[in-house]
Amino acid sequence: MQDPSPIDVVRRVVDCDNDRDAAGYRALLHDDYQSFVHGQPSTRGPDEEVAAIERWWRAASDVHLEPLEFYESQGVVTLRYALEGTNDGEFYGQPATGKRFKVENCTLLEVEQGRVRRAWRYSDTLGLLTQLGLVPAS
């Protein structure tokens, strides 16, 4: 049986994220999965990644990832997306603000044998924190 295309795998990752399907999300990650945020190591292994995404779901229970573009080259998928939701739970040690946010981000995902091995995330962190009122607007 042929592995799904890298873009199809990433679409399934997005669906699991939006559906809050932790088990489905974990099944799409390689055992040696690793993620990076702004070039720095972030999570190591699928269990650590699932725990991180579950914290995000608790911080914004209505968060929705809307894919804007997919590009694939040699098994690496570039996903440009909008992320929108309400901060209704603790966010990195900060109490919920109740504020809505919408940011555009980009993630590169290396897909191998139908599962994600590496992810490199680049996000509008300043825009997010400003919208949540956690940093002053300029």
Buried (B, 14 or more C-beta within 10 A) or exposed (E): EEEBBBBBBBBBBBBBBEEEBBEBBBEBBBEEBBBBBEEEEBBEBBEBBBEBBEEBBEBBBEBBBEBEEBEBEEBBBBBBBEBBBBBBBEBEEEEBBEEBBBBBBBBBBBBBEBBBBBBBBBBBBEBBBBBBEBEEEE
